């Protein structure tokens, strides 16, 4: 995962100029009741290596989004002339 500043620095180093950024996070389905229930009931069990692992991963992702640790953005760059 990159911070916006890290992404912009990498793009500049590759010869790109930032055009725009659109935050897509508000369009995500959250908070989901399913994730809250699973987090409360199963969050403390070591189920990562079971078929429930991906479900718990989705719950963890929702937690990260809710706390502002991660987000989704559409970032547009153009090659510098």
Secondary structure, DSSP 8 states (H G I E B T S, - for coil): ---HHHHHHHHHHTTEEEEEEEE-GGGS--S-HHHHHHHHHHTTS--TTSTTHHHHHHHHHHHHHHTTS---EEEEEEE--
